């Protein structure tokens, strides 16, 4: 259950990633190995958290708000291609 914690980072996600099962593979393949291996379970929130941590690691010099915006926009775009429902409910 959330909040999910990793070091000094925490995420509480109280929604649904649209078309999660359809984009799960894409999320996993774009993550660095350590965050991918840290996923325990199959919820969209756990995957979202590790995806954002992986992106933060990759974009270490960028402001946090830009990294979050980039990550959430990617997930939203991937979801939108798979479903007609909103990406974030």
HTML snippet that shows the backbone in 3Dmol.js (N, CA, C, O; Angstrom):
<script src="https://3Dmol.org/build/3Dmol-min.js"></script>
<div id="view" style="width:600px;height:400px;position:relative"></div>
<script>
const pdb = `
ATOM      1  N   UNK A   1       0.838  -1.189   0.000  1.00  0.00           N
ATOM      2  CA  UNK A   1       0.000   0.000   0.000  1.00  0.00           C
ATOM      3  C   UNK A   1       0.874   1.240   0.000  1.00  0.00           C
ATOM      4  O   UNK A   1       2.041   1.196   0.389  1.00  0.00           O
ATOM      5  N   UNK A   2       0.305   2.321  -0.433  1.00  0.00           N
ATOM      6  CA  UNK A   2       1.073   3.560  -0.435  1.00  0.00           C
ATOM      7  C   UNK A   2       0.969   4.241   0.922  1.00  0.00           C
ATOM      8  O   UNK A   2       0.049   3.931   1.679  1.00  0.00           O
ATOM      9  N   UNK A   3       1.844   5.128   1.252  1.00  0.00           N
ATOM     10  CA  UNK A   3       2.847   5.680   0.339  1.00  0.00           C
ATOM     11  C   UNK A   3       4.015   4.713   0.136  1.00  0.00           C
ATOM     12  O   UNK A   3       4.387   3.946   1.024  1.00  0.00           O
ATOM     13  N   UNK A   4       4.571   4.786  -1.066  1.00  0.00           N
ATOM     14  CA  UNK A   4       5.751   4.004  -1.399  1.00  0.00           C
ATOM     15  C   UNK A   4       6.971   4.851  -1.070  1.00  0.00           C
ATOM     16  O   UNK A   4       6.995   6.048  -1.359  1.00  0.00           O
ATOM     17  N   UNK A   5       7.973   4.242  -0.473  1.00  0.00           N
ATOM     18  CA  UNK A   5       9.148   4.981  -0.016  1.00  0.00           C
ATOM     19  C   UNK A   5      10.406   4.338  -0.581  1.00  0.00           C
ATOM     20  O   UNK A   5      10.535   3.115  -0.621  1.00  0.00           O
ATOM     21  N   UNK A   6      11.321   5.182  -1.014  1.00  0.00           N
ATOM     22  CA  UNK A   6      12.647   4.757  -1.465  1.00  0.00           C
ATOM     23  C   UNK A   6      13.625   5.853  -1.063  1.00  0.00           C
ATOM     24  O   UNK A   6      13.611   6.938  -1.644  1.00  0.00           O
ATOM     25  N   UNK A   7      14.465   5.583  -0.086  1.00  0.00           N
ATOM     26  CA  UNK A   7      15.384   6.617   0.398  1.00  0.00           C
ATOM     27  C   UNK A   7      14.599   7.823   0.886  1.00  0.00           C
ATOM     28  O   UNK A   7      13.727   7.701   1.747  1.00  0.00           O
ATOM     29  N   UNK A   8      14.913   8.986   0.332  1.00  0.00           N
ATOM     30  CA  UNK A   8      14.221  10.210   0.739  1.00  0.00           C
ATOM     31  C   UNK A   8      12.990  10.510  -0.133  1.00  0.00           C
ATOM     32  O   UNK A   8      12.382  11.572   0.001  1.00  0.00           O
ATOM     33  N   UNK A   9      12.621   9.574  -1.029  1.00  0.00           N
ATOM     34  CA  UNK A   9      11.495   9.787  -1.932  1.00  0.00           C
ATOM     35  C   UNK A   9      10.272   9.022  -1.456  1.00  0.00           C
ATOM     36  O   UNK A   9      10.379   7.926  -0.907  1.00  0.00           O
ATOM     37  N   UNK A  10       9.111   9.620  -1.677  1.00  0.00           N
ATOM     38  CA  UNK A  10       7.861   8.995  -1.296  1.00  0.00           C
ATOM     39  C   UNK A  10       6.812   9.327  -2.358  1.00  0.00           C
ATOM     40  O   UNK A  10       6.803  10.428  -2.909  1.00  0.00           O
ATOM     41  N   UNK A  11       5.935   8.371  -2.637  1.00  0.00           N
ATOM     42  CA  UNK A  11       4.853   8.606  -3.589  1.00  0.00           C
ATOM     43  C   UNK A  11       3.557   8.034  -3.024  1.00  0.00           C
ATOM     44  O   UNK A  11       3.512   6.897  -2.556  1.00  0.00           O
ATOM     45  N   UNK A  12       2.524   8.836  -3.078  1.00  0.00           N
ATOM     46  CA  UNK A  12       1.169   8.375  -2.799  1.00  0.00           C
ATOM     47  C   UNK A  12       0.369   8.658  -4.066  1.00  0.00           C
ATOM     48  O   UNK A  12       0.240   9.807  -4.487  1.00  0.00           O
ATOM     49  N   UNK A  13      -0.155   7.620  -4.657  1.00  0.00           N
ATOM     50  CA  UNK A  13      -0.909   7.738  -5.906  1.00  0.00           C
ATOM     51  C   UNK A  13      -2.289   7.168  -5.655  1.00  0.00           C
ATOM     52  O   UNK A  13      -2.441   5.978  -5.381  1.00  0.00           O
ATOM     53  N   UNK A  14      -3.282   8.014  -5.749  1.00  0.00           N
ATOM     54  CA  UNK A  14      -4.642   7.598  -5.452  1.00  0.00           C
ATOM     55  C   UNK A  14      -5.499   7.727  -6.709  1.00  0.00           C
ATOM     56  O   UNK A  14      -6.489   8.459  -6.733  1.00  0.00           O
ATOM     57  N   UNK A  15      -5.107   7.014  -7.732  1.00  0.00           N
ATOM     58  CA  UNK A  15      -5.815   7.076  -9.000  1.00  0.00           C
ATOM     59  C   UNK A  15      -5.548   5.821  -9.790  1.00  0.00           C
ATOM     60  O   UNK A  15      -5.178   4.788  -9.233  1.00  0.00           O
ATOM     61  N   UNK A  16      -5.736   5.912 -11.085  1.00  0.00           N
ATOM     62  CA  UNK A  16      -5.540   4.778 -11.978  1.00  0.00           C
ATOM     63  C   UNK A  16      -4.758   5.220 -13.199  1.00  0.00           C
ATOM     64  O   UNK A  16      -5.057   6.257 -13.790  1.00  0.00           O
ATOM     65  N   UNK A  17      -3.769   4.446 -13.575  1.00  0.00           N
ATOM     66  CA  UNK A  17      -3.062   4.684 -14.826  1.00  0.00           C
ATOM     67  C   UNK A  17      -3.885   4.002 -15.913  1.00  0.00           C
ATOM     68  O   UNK A  17      -4.039   2.781 -15.915  1.00  0.00           O
ATOM     69  N   UNK A  18      -4.411   4.801 -16.834  1.00  0.00           N
ATOM     70  CA  UNK A  18      -5.240   4.256 -17.905  1.00  0.00           C
ATOM     71  C   UNK A  18      -4.481   3.240 -18.737  1.00  0.00           C
ATOM     72  O   UNK A  18      -3.311   3.445 -19.062  1.00  0.00           O
ATOM     73  N   UNK A  19      -5.141   2.150 -19.079  1.00  0.00           N
ATOM     74  CA  UNK A  19      -4.569   1.088 -19.917  1.00  0.00           C
ATOM     75  C   UNK A  19      -3.268   0.542 -19.337  1.00  0.00           C
ATOM     76  O   UNK A  19      -2.346   0.191 -20.073  1.00  0.00           O
ATOM     77  N   UNK A  20      -3.210   0.474 -18.008  1.00  0.00           N
ATOM     78  CA  UNK A  20      -1.967   0.053 -17.359  1.00  0.00           C
ATOM     79  C   UNK A  20      -1.439  -1.275 -17.881  1.00  0.00           C
ATOM     80  O   UNK A  20      -0.257  -1.384 -18.209  1.00  0.00           O
ATOM     81  N   UNK A  21      -2.288  -2.274 -17.962  1.00  0.00           N
ATOM     82  CA  UNK A  21      -1.804  -3.583 -18.416  1.00  0.00           C
ATOM     83  C   UNK A  21      -1.234  -3.509 -19.828  1.00  0.00           C
ATOM     84  O   UNK A  21      -0.295  -4.236 -20.152  1.00  0.00           O
ATOM     85  N   UNK A  22      -1.783  -2.651 -20.660  1.00  0.00           N
ATOM     86  CA  UNK A  22      -1.299  -2.514 -22.036  1.00  0.00           C
ATOM     87  C   UNK A  22       0.042  -1.790 -22.106  1.00  0.00           C
ATOM     88  O   UNK A  22       0.827  -2.040 -23.020  1.00  0.00           O
ATOM     89  N   UNK A  23       0.314  -0.900 -21.157  1.00  0.00           N
ATOM     90  CA  UNK A  23       1.573  -0.136 -21.216  1.00  0.00           C
ATOM     91  C   UNK A  23       2.604  -0.602 -20.199  1.00  0.00           C
ATOM     92  O   UNK A  23       3.711  -0.065 -20.144  1.00  0.00           O
ATOM     93  N   UNK A  24       2.252  -1.585 -19.402  1.00  0.00           N
ATOM     94  CA  UNK A  24       3.161  -2.078 -18.359  1.00  0.00           C
ATOM     95  C   UNK A  24       4.522  -2.487 -18.927  1.00  0.00           C
ATOM     96  O   UNK A  24       5.557  -2.130 -18.365  1.00  0.00           O
ATOM     97  N   UNK A  25       4.528  -3.220 -20.016  1.00  0.00           N
ATOM     98  CA  UNK A  25       5.782  -3.645 -20.634  1.00  0.00           C
ATOM     99  C   UNK A  25       6.643  -2.465 -21.047  1.00  0.00           C
ATOM    100  O   UNK A  25       7.863  -2.493 -20.887  1.00  0.00           O
ATOM    101  N   UNK A  26       6.019  -1.446 -21.571  1.00  0.00           N
ATOM    102  CA  UNK A  26       6.762  -0.252 -21.990  1.00  0.00           C
ATOM    103  C   UNK A  26       7.372   0.457 -20.782  1.00  0.00           C
ATOM    104  O   UNK A  26       8.515   0.910 -20.836  1.00  0.00           O
ATOM    105  N   UNK A  27       6.615   0.552 -19.705  1.00  0.00           N
ATOM    106  CA  UNK A  27       7.152   1.138 -18.478  1.00  0.00           C
ATOM    107  C   UNK A  27       8.393   0.375 -18.026  1.00  0.00           C
ATOM    108  O   UNK A  27       9.426   0.970 -17.720  1.00  0.00           O
ATOM    109  N   UNK A  28       8.276  -0.942 -17.988  1.00  0.00           N
ATOM    110  CA  UNK A  28       9.383  -1.774 -17.513  1.00  0.00           C
ATOM    111  C   UNK A  28      10.611  -1.663 -18.412  1.00  0.00           C
ATOM    112  O   UNK A  28      11.736  -1.584 -17.919  1.00  0.00           O
ATOM    113  N   UNK A  29      10.404  -1.656 -19.714  1.00  0.00           N
ATOM    114  CA  UNK A  29      11.557  -1.623 -20.619  1.00  0.00           C
ATOM    115  C   UNK A  29      12.280  -0.281 -20.615  1.00  0.00           C
ATOM    116  O   UNK A  29      13.441  -0.210 -21.017  1.00  0.00           O
ATOM    117  N   UNK A  30      11.622   0.774 -20.173  1.00  0.00           N
ATOM    118  CA  UNK A  30      12.277   2.088 -20.137  1.00  0.00           C
ATOM    119  C   UNK A  30      12.935   2.386 -18.791  1.00  0.00           C
ATOM    120  O   UNK A  30      13.622   3.398 -18.651  1.00  0.00           O
ATOM    121  N   UNK A  31      12.731   1.516 -17.802  1.00  0.00           N
ATOM    122  CA  UNK A  31      13.329   1.725 -16.480  1.00  0.00           C
ATOM    123  C   UNK A  31      14.746   1.201 -16.423  1.00  0.00           C
ATOM    124  O   UNK A  31      15.109   0.258 -17.126  1.00  0.00           O
ATOM    125  N   UNK A  32      15.542   1.829 -15.571  1.00  0.00           N
ATOM    126  CA  UNK A  32      16.874   1.309 -15.264  1.00  0.00           C
ATOM    127  C   UNK A  32      16.700  -0.011 -14.502  1.00  0.00           C
ATOM    128  O   UNK A  32      15.655  -0.237 -13.891  1.00  0.00           O
ATOM    129  N   UNK A  33      17.707  -0.878 -14.534  1.00  0.00           N
ATOM    130  CA  UNK A  33      17.574  -2.190 -13.899  1.00  0.00           C
ATOM    131  C   UNK A  33      17.240  -2.155 -12.399  1.00  0.00           C
ATOM    132  O   UNK A  33      16.398  -2.933 -11.950  1.00  0.00           O
ATOM    133  N   UNK A  34      17.866  -1.289 -11.629  1.00  0.00           N
ATOM    134  CA  UNK A  34      17.630  -1.281 -10.176  1.00  0.00           C
ATOM    135  C   UNK A  34      16.188  -0.898  -9.826  1.00  0.00           C
ATOM    136  O   UNK A  34      15.558  -1.605  -9.039  1.00  0.00           O
ATOM    137  N   UNK A  35      15.641   0.190 -10.378  1.00  0.00           N
ATOM    138  CA  UNK A  35      14.240   0.489 -10.070  1.00  0.00           C
ATOM    139  C   UNK A  35      13.282  -0.606 -10.559  1.00  0.00           C
ATOM    140  O   UNK A  35      12.291  -0.910  -9.895  1.00  0.00           O
ATOM    141  N   UNK A  36      13.580  -1.188 -11.708  1.00  0.00           N
ATOM    142  CA  UNK A  36      12.728  -2.263 -12.235  1.00  0.00           C
ATOM    143  C   UNK A  36      12.743  -3.457 -11.275  1.00  0.00           C
ATOM    144  O   UNK A  36      11.700  -4.050 -11.001  1.00  0.00           O
ATOM    145  N   UNK A  37      13.928  -3.807 -10.768  1.00  0.00           N
ATOM    146  CA  UNK A  37      14.051  -4.941  -9.849  1.00  0.00           C
ATOM    147  C   UNK A  37      13.403  -4.656  -8.494  1.00  0.00           C
ATOM    148  O   UNK A  37      13.058  -5.587  -7.766  1.00  0.00           O
ATOM    149  N   UNK A  38      13.236  -3.389  -8.153  1.00  0.00           N
ATOM    150  CA  UNK A  38      12.656  -3.017  -6.854  1.00  0.00           C
ATOM    151  C   UNK A  38      11.140  -3.135  -6.811  1.00  0.00           C
ATOM    152  O   UNK A  38      10.544  -3.008  -5.742  1.00  0.00           O
ATOM    153  N   UNK A  39      10.509  -3.374  -7.948  1.00  0.00           N
ATOM    154  CA  UNK A  39       9.048  -3.479  -7.973  1.00  0.00           C
ATOM    155  C   UNK A  39       8.634  -4.773  -7.298  1.00  0.00           C
ATOM    156  O   UNK A  39       9.040  -5.863  -7.700  1.00  0.00           O
ATOM    157  N   UNK A  40       7.822  -4.633  -6.269  1.00  0.00           N
ATOM    158  CA  UNK A  40       7.272  -5.781  -5.545  1.00  0.00           C
ATOM    159  C   UNK A  40       5.757  -5.694  -5.684  1.00  0.00           C
ATOM    160  O   UNK A  40       5.107  -4.907  -4.997  1.00  0.00           O
ATOM    161  N   UNK A  41       5.217  -6.487  -6.554  1.00  0.00           N
ATOM    162  CA  UNK A  41       3.777  -6.454  -6.785  1.00  0.00           C
ATOM    163  C   UNK A  41       3.471  -6.040  -8.209  1.00  0.00           C
ATOM    164  O   UNK A  41       4.367  -5.874  -9.037  1.00  0.00           O
ATOM    165  N   UNK A  42       2.190  -5.878  -8.475  1.00  0.00           N
ATOM    166  CA  UNK A  42       1.802  -5.599  -9.849  1.00  0.00           C
ATOM    167  C   UNK A  42       0.870  -4.402  -9.990  1.00  0.00           C
ATOM    168  O   UNK A  42       0.201  -4.264 -11.014  1.00  0.00           O
ATOM    169  N   UNK A  43       0.815  -3.540  -8.990  1.00  0.00           N
ATOM    170  CA  UNK A  43      -0.070  -2.388  -9.084  1.00  0.00           C
ATOM    171  C   UNK A  43       0.518  -1.298  -9.970  1.00  0.00           C
ATOM    172  O   UNK A  43       1.734  -1.188 -10.127  1.00  0.00           O
ATOM    173  N   UNK A  44      -0.363  -0.506 -10.537  1.00  0.00           N
ATOM    174  CA  UNK A  44       0.090   0.602 -11.366  1.00  0.00           C
ATOM    175  C   UNK A  44       0.903   1.619 -10.553  1.00  0.00           C
ATOM    176  O   UNK A  44       1.861   2.198 -11.067  1.00  0.00           O
ATOM    177  N   UNK A  45       0.528   1.835  -9.305  1.00  0.00           N
ATOM    178  CA  UNK A  45       1.228   2.811  -8.467  1.00  0.00           C
ATOM    179  C   UNK A  45       2.686   2.428  -8.226  1.00  0.00           C
ATOM    180  O   UNK A  45       3.572   3.281  -8.276  1.00  0.00           O
ATOM    181  N   UNK A  46       2.931   1.156  -7.967  1.00  0.00           N
ATOM    182  CA  UNK A  46       4.315   0.709  -7.739  1.00  0.00           C
ATOM    183  C   UNK A  46       5.155   0.904  -8.994  1.00  0.00           C
ATOM    184  O   UNK A  46       6.304   1.337  -8.914  1.00  0.00           O
ATOM    185  N   UNK A  47       4.590   0.591 -10.135  1.00  0.00           N
ATOM    186  CA  UNK A  47       5.302   0.782 -11.391  1.00  0.00           C
ATOM    187  C   UNK A  47       5.529   2.266 -11.672  1.00  0.00           C
ATOM    188  O   UNK A  47       6.608   2.662 -12.113  1.00  0.00           O
ATOM    189  N   UNK A  48       4.520   3.075 -11.417  1.00  0.00           N
ATOM    190  CA  UNK A  48       4.639   4.521 -11.612  1.00  0.00           C
ATOM    191  C   UNK A  48       5.777   5.090 -10.769  1.00  0.00           C
ATOM    192  O   UNK A  48       6.589   5.870 -11.268  1.00  0.00           O
ATOM    193  N   UNK A  49       5.840   4.714  -9.520  1.00  0.00           N
ATOM    194  CA  UNK A  49       6.881   5.215  -8.618  1.00  0.00           C
ATOM    195  C   UNK A  49       8.272   4.839  -9.121  1.00  0.00           C
ATOM    196  O   UNK A  49       9.159   5.690  -9.192  1.00  0.00           O
ATOM    197  N   UNK A  50       8.461   3.593  -9.464  1.00  0.00           N
ATOM    198  CA  UNK A  50       9.786   3.155  -9.921  1.00  0.00           C
ATOM    199  C   UNK A  50      10.140   3.769 -11.273  1.00  0.00           C
ATOM    200  O   UNK A  50      11.307   4.059 -11.533  1.00  0.00           O
ATOM    201  N   UNK A  51       9.159   3.965 -12.120  1.00  0.00           N
ATOM    202  CA  UNK A  51       9.399   4.639 -13.401  1.00  0.00           C
ATOM    203  C   UNK A  51       9.886   6.061 -13.163  1.00  0.00           C
ATOM    204  O   UNK A  51      10.853   6.500 -13.785  1.00  0.00           O
ATOM    205  N   UNK A  52       9.224   6.778 -12.269  1.00  0.00           N
ATOM    206  CA  UNK A  52       9.624   8.164 -11.981  1.00  0.00           C
ATOM    207  C   UNK A  52      11.000   8.214 -11.315  1.00  0.00           C
ATOM    208  O   UNK A  52      11.790   9.110 -11.613  1.00  0.00           O
ATOM    209  N   UNK A  53      11.303   7.272 -10.421  1.00  0.00           N
ATOM    210  CA  UNK A  53      12.632   7.225  -9.816  1.00  0.00           C
ATOM    211  C   UNK A  53      13.702   6.961 -10.866  1.00  0.00           C
ATOM    212  O   UNK A  53      14.774   7.564 -10.833  1.00  0.00           O
ATOM    213  N   UNK A  54      13.410   6.067 -11.788  1.00  0.00           N
ATOM    214  CA  UNK A  54      14.352   5.756 -12.857  1.00  0.00           C
ATOM    215  C   UNK A  54      14.587   6.971 -13.746  1.00  0.00           C
ATOM    216  O   UNK A  54      15.722   7.266 -14.121  1.00  0.00           O
ATOM    217  N   UNK A  55      13.520   7.664 -14.077  1.00  0.00           N
ATOM    218  CA  UNK A  55      13.634   8.862 -14.911  1.00  0.00           C
ATOM    219  C   UNK A  55      14.409   9.951 -14.180  1.00  0.00           C
ATOM    220  O   UNK A  55      15.211  10.659 -14.789  1.00  0.00           O
ATOM    221  N   UNK A  56      14.174  10.085 -12.888  1.00  0.00           N
ATOM    222  CA  UNK A  56      14.904  11.084 -12.081  1.00  0.00           C
ATOM    223  C   UNK A  56      16.398  10.776 -12.101  1.00  0.00           C
ATOM    224  O   UNK A  56      17.221  11.685 -12.204  1.00  0.00           O
ATOM    225  N   UNK A  57      16.741   9.516 -12.005  1.00  0.00           N
ATOM    226  CA  UNK A  57      18.150   9.102 -12.059  1.00  0.00           C
ATOM    227  C   UNK A  57      18.767   9.451 -13.412  1.00  0.00           C
ATOM    228  O   UNK A  57      19.888   9.956 -13.479  1.00  0.00           O
ATOM    229  N   UNK A  58      18.033   9.179 -14.483  1.00  0.00           N
ATOM    230  CA  UNK A  58      18.511   9.447 -15.834  1.00  0.00           C
ATOM    231  C   UNK A  58      18.632  10.939 -16.114  1.00  0.00           C
ATOM    232  O   UNK A  58      19.537  11.361 -16.833  1.00  0.00           O
ATOM    233  N   UNK A  59      17.733  11.736 -15.556  1.00  0.00           N
ATOM    234  CA  UNK A  59      17.688  13.184 -15.782  1.00  0.00           C
ATOM    235  C   UNK A  59      18.150  13.932 -14.532  1.00  0.00           C
ATOM    236  O   UNK A  59      17.541  14.928 -14.142  1.00  0.00           O
ATOM    237  N   UNK A  60      19.217  13.456 -13.910  1.00  0.00           N
ATOM    238  CA  UNK A  60      19.658  13.957 -12.597  1.00  0.00           C
ATOM    239  C   UNK A  60      19.885  15.470 -12.558  1.00  0.00           C
ATOM    240  O   UNK A  60      19.689  16.082 -11.507  1.00  0.00           O
ATOM    241  N   UNK A  61      20.282  16.078 -13.643  1.00  0.00           N
ATOM    242  CA  UNK A  61      20.555  17.510 -13.639  1.00  0.00           C
ATOM    243  C   UNK A  61      19.328  18.380 -13.843  1.00  0.00           C
ATOM    244  O   UNK A  61      19.397  19.596 -13.665  1.00  0.00           O
ATOM    245  N   UNK A  62      18.219  17.782 -14.210  1.00  0.00           N
ATOM    246  CA  UNK A  62      17.002  18.547 -14.500  1.00  0.00           C
ATOM    247  C   UNK A  62      16.232  18.837 -13.215  1.00  0.00           C
ATOM    248  O   UNK A  62      16.292  18.057 -12.265  1.00  0.00           O
ATOM    249  N   UNK A  63      15.508  19.957 -13.184  1.00  0.00           N
ATOM    250  CA  UNK A  63      14.661  20.244 -12.021  1.00  0.00           C
ATOM    251  C   UNK A  63      13.607  19.151 -11.828  1.00  0.00           C
ATOM    252  O   UNK A  63      13.072  18.618 -12.800  1.00  0.00           O
ATOM    253  N   UNK A  64      13.318  18.826 -10.588  1.00  0.00           N
ATOM    254  CA  UNK A  64      12.382  17.752 -10.269  1.00  0.00           C
ATOM    255  C   UNK A  64      11.035  17.942 -10.960  1.00  0.00           C
ATOM    256  O   UNK A  64      10.472  16.986 -11.494  1.00  0.00           O
ATOM    257  N   UNK A  65      10.521  19.156 -10.952  1.00  0.00           N
ATOM    258  CA  UNK A  65       9.202  19.389 -11.555  1.00  0.00           C
ATOM    259  C   UNK A  65       9.223  19.058 -13.055  1.00  0.00           C
ATOM    260  O   UNK A  65       8.221  18.582 -13.589  1.00  0.00           O
ATOM    261  N   UNK A  66      10.328  19.298 -13.728  1.00  0.00           N
ATOM    262  CA  UNK A  66      10.438  18.963 -15.150  1.00  0.00           C
ATOM    263  C   UNK A  66      10.491  17.452 -15.356  1.00  0.00           C
ATOM    264  O   UNK A  66       9.901  16.932 -16.304  1.00  0.00           O
ATOM    265  N   UNK A  67      11.189  16.753 -14.479  1.00  0.00           N
ATOM    266  CA  UNK A  67      11.269  15.301 -14.576  1.00  0.00           C
ATOM    267  C   UNK A  67       9.888  14.683 -14.348  1.00  0.00           C
ATOM    268  O   UNK A  67       9.477  13.783 -15.080  1.00  0.00           O
ATOM    269  N   UNK A  68       9.183  15.166 -13.342  1.00  0.00           N
ATOM    270  CA  UNK A  68       7.836  14.658 -13.073  1.00  0.00           C
ATOM    271  C   UNK A  68       6.901  14.941 -14.246  1.00  0.00           C
ATOM    272  O   UNK A  68       6.131  14.075 -14.660  1.00  0.00           O
ATOM    273  N   UNK A  69       6.975  16.147 -14.771  1.00  0.00           N
ATOM    274  CA  UNK A  69       6.135  16.510 -15.915  1.00  0.00           C
ATOM    275  C   UNK A  69       6.438  15.605 -17.114  1.00  0.00           C
ATOM    276  O   UNK A  69       5.520  15.111 -17.768  1.00  0.00           O
ATOM    277  N   UNK A  70       7.705  15.393 -17.396  1.00  0.00           N
ATOM    278  CA  UNK A  70       8.112  14.535 -18.503  1.00  0.00           C
ATOM    279  C   UNK A  70       7.597  13.112 -18.303  1.00  0.00           C
ATOM    280  O   UNK A  70       7.019  12.524 -19.217  1.00  0.00           O
ATOM    281  N   UNK A  71       7.805  12.563 -17.111  1.00  0.00           N
ATOM    282  CA  UNK A  71       7.386  11.193 -16.840  1.00  0.00           C
ATOM    283  C   UNK A  71       5.886  11.011 -16.914  1.00  0.00           C
ATOM    284  O   UNK A  71       5.401  10.051 -17.512  1.00  0.00           O
ATOM    285  N   UNK A  72       5.148  11.927 -16.309  1.00  0.00           N
ATOM    286  CA  UNK A  72       3.693  11.814 -16.316  1.00  0.00           C
ATOM    287  C   UNK A  72       3.128  12.029 -17.719  1.00  0.00           C
ATOM    288  O   UNK A  72       2.135  11.408 -18.097  1.00  0.00           O
ATOM    289  N   UNK A  73       3.765  12.910 -18.484  1.00  0.00           N
ATOM    290  CA  UNK A  73       3.309  13.122 -19.860  1.00  0.00           C
ATOM    291  C   UNK A  73       3.551  11.883 -20.713  1.00  0.00           C
ATOM    292  O   UNK A  73       2.703  11.523 -21.530  1.00  0.00           O
ATOM    293  N   UNK A  74       4.689  11.231 -20.537  1.00  0.00           N
ATOM    294  CA  UNK A  74       4.962   9.998 -21.289  1.00  0.00           C
ATOM    295  C   UNK A  74       3.920   8.940 -20.990  1.00  0.00           C
ATOM    296  O   UNK A  74       3.373   8.321 -21.903  1.00  0.00           O
ATOM    297  N   UNK A  75       3.642   8.731 -19.702  1.00  0.00           N
ATOM    298  CA  UNK A  75       2.668   7.719 -19.323  1.00  0.00           C
ATOM    299  C   UNK A  75       1.291   8.087 -19.863  1.00  0.00           C
ATOM    300  O   UNK A  75       0.564   7.224 -20.354  1.00  0.00           O
ATOM    301  N   UNK A  76       0.939   9.342 -19.775  1.00  0.00           N
ATOM    302  CA  UNK A  76      -0.351   9.802 -20.283  1.00  0.00           C
ATOM    303  C   UNK A  76      -0.458   9.558 -21.788  1.00  0.00           C
ATOM    304  O   UNK A  76      -1.492   9.098 -22.273  1.00  0.00           O
ATOM    305  N   UNK A  77       0.604   9.864 -22.521  1.00  0.00           N
ATOM    306  CA  UNK A  77       0.605   9.638 -23.966  1.00  0.00           C
ATOM    307  C   UNK A  77       0.475   8.159 -24.304  1.00  0.00           C
ATOM    308  O   UNK A  77      -0.319   7.782 -25.166  1.00  0.00           O
ATOM    309  N   UNK A  78       1.261   7.317 -23.622  1.00  0.00           N
ATOM    310  CA  UNK A  78       1.195   5.875 -23.878  1.00  0.00           C
ATOM    311  C   UNK A  78      -0.209   5.351 -23.591  1.00  0.00           C
ATOM    312  O   UNK A  78      -0.742   4.544 -24.352  1.00  0.00           O
ATOM    313  N   UNK A  79      -0.802   5.808 -22.501  1.00  0.00           N
ATOM    314  CA  UNK A  79      -2.143   5.378 -22.120  1.00  0.00           C
ATOM    315  C   UNK A  79      -3.178   5.833 -23.141  1.00  0.00           C
ATOM    316  O   UNK A  79      -4.060   5.069 -23.532  1.00  0.00           O
ATOM    317  N   UNK A  80      -3.059   7.078 -23.564  1.00  0.00           N
ATOM    318  CA  UNK A  80      -4.032   7.647 -24.500  1.00  0.00           C
ATOM    319  C   UNK A  80      -4.049   6.890 -25.823  1.00  0.00           C
ATOM    320  O   UNK A  80      -5.086   6.815 -26.481  1.00  0.00           O
ATOM    321  N   UNK A  81      -2.915   6.334 -26.213  1.00  0.00           N
ATOM    322  CA  UNK A  81      -2.859   5.566 -27.459  1.00  0.00           C
ATOM    323  C   UNK A  81      -3.590   4.235 -27.344  1.00  0.00           C
ATOM    324  O   UNK A  81      -3.941   3.629 -28.356  1.00  0.00           O
ATOM    325  N   UNK A  82      -3.820   3.777 -26.115  1.00  0.00           N
ATOM    326  CA  UNK A  82      -4.431   2.471 -25.886  1.00  0.00           C
ATOM    327  C   UNK A  82      -5.887   2.517 -25.473  1.00  0.00           C
ATOM    328  O   UNK A  82      -6.576   1.498 -25.525  1.00  0.00           O
ATOM    329  N   UNK A  83      -6.370   3.685 -25.061  1.00  0.00           N
ATOM    330  CA  UNK A  83      -7.739   3.764 -24.561  1.00  0.00           C
ATOM    331  C   UNK A  83      -8.335   5.125 -24.841  1.00  0.00           C
ATOM    332  O   UNK A  83      -7.611   6.098 -25.048  1.00  0.00           O
ATOM    333  N   UNK A  84      -9.623   5.192 -24.848  1.00  0.00           N
ATOM    334  CA  UNK A  84     -10.300   6.475 -25.044  1.00  0.00           C
ATOM    335  C   UNK A  84     -10.641   7.141 -23.712  1.00  0.00           C
ATOM    336  O   UNK A  84     -11.110   8.278 -23.683  1.00  0.00           O
ATOM    337  N   UNK A  85     -10.403   6.431 -22.616  1.00  0.00           N
ATOM    338  CA  UNK A  85     -10.692   7.000 -21.309  1.00  0.00           C
ATOM    339  C   UNK A  85      -9.526   7.869 -20.854  1.00  0.00           C
ATOM    340  O   UNK A  85      -8.406   7.688 -21.331  1.00  0.00           O
ATOM    341  N   UNK A  86      -9.763   8.802 -19.949  1.00  0.00           N
ATOM    342  CA  UNK A  86      -8.675   9.645 -19.456  1.00  0.00           C
ATOM    343  C   UNK A  86      -7.561   8.805 -18.849  1.00  0.00           C
ATOM    344  O   UNK A  86      -7.813   7.751 -18.264  1.00  0.00           O
ATOM    345  N   UNK A  87      -6.329   9.279 -18.992  1.00  0.00           N
ATOM    346  CA  UNK A  87      -5.180   8.551 -18.461  1.00  0.00           C
ATOM    347  C   UNK A  87      -5.123   8.573 -16.946  1.00  0.00           C
ATOM    348  O   UNK A  87      -4.630   7.626 -16.334  1.00  0.00           O
ATOM    349  N   UNK A  88      -5.615   9.631 -16.335  1.00  0.00           N
ATOM    350  CA  UNK A  88      -5.530   9.764 -14.873  1.00  0.00           C
ATOM    351  C   UNK A  88      -6.927   9.925 -14.329  1.00  0.00           C
ATOM    352  O   UNK A  88      -7.593  10.924 -14.603  1.00  0.00           O
ATOM    353  N   UNK A  89      -7.378   8.955 -13.561  1.00  0.00           N
ATOM    354  CA  UNK A  89      -8.698   9.009 -12.958  1.00  0.00           C
ATOM    355  C   UNK A  89      -8.581   9.216 -11.477  1.00  0.00           C
ATOM    356  O   UNK A  89      -9.595   9.289 -10.781  1.00  0.00           O
TER     357      UNK A  89
END
`;
const viewer = $3Dmol.createViewer("view");
viewer.addModel(pdb, "pdb");
viewer.setStyle({}, {cartoon: {color: "spectrum"}});
viewer.zoomTo();
viewer.render();
</script>
